[in-house]
Amino acid sequence: MNAVFANEYYGQLVGFTIKKFYIERDEFGSSFPVFIMERNGEKVKVSLSSDEEGNDGGFAFIEGAE
């Protein structure tokens, strides 16, 4: 993945707070972790996928940070 693209794309989420989490199933039986996030009244839906085409649910690494 191009670093410039990644910083612009994922950087959009800075400042958002996770308000809700659920698993969403598509018509093919795949399960996608979904986060509803909010910042200053603006809400976004973030779905974790294995690729940009949404072929299957994805995984997020949750780790401690400095």
N, C-alpha and C positions, 0 to 999 in steps of 0.2 A: 504494500500500500504506500502510496506517495505521502511523504511526511507533510507537505504543504496542504494537500487535500485533507488528510486526517486532522490536522490542527484546526482547519476551518470548519470541517464537518462536525467533529466531536466537540470542538470548542464552543459551539452553540449552546451546549448544555451547562456551561459554567453559570453558577448562581441559581440554578433550578433546584427545587427540593422535591424528593420523592414523596408523593401523597398516597399512592395506592400501588399495590402489586397484585397480579393475578396471572394465571396460565390461560392462554387462548389457543383453542384448537381450530385448525383450518379444515377445509372440506376434504383434505387428503389424509387426515388423522395426525398431522404433525402438531406438536405442542410448542408454543412460543412463550417464553417469559416476557411479561409486559409490565412496564412501569408507567404510571401516570405521574407527570412531574409538573410543578407550577413555579412561576416566577412573576411577581408583580401582577397577578391576575391572569397571566397567559399560561395556558395548559398545553402540554405536548404529550403524545403517546410514544414511548420508546419500546420497540419490540426487538428482542435479541434473536438474530437469525444466523445460520451457519454461513450465509453468503449474501451478497447484494440482491440476489434474485429471490430470496425468501424461500429457498428450497427445503429448509428444515429448521427446527428450533436451534438456538445457539446456547453458548455457555459463556458466563462472565466470571472472571477470576476476581474474588473478593479478598483483598489482602490489606494488612496494616500499611499505613503511609506515614512518612515523616513530615 
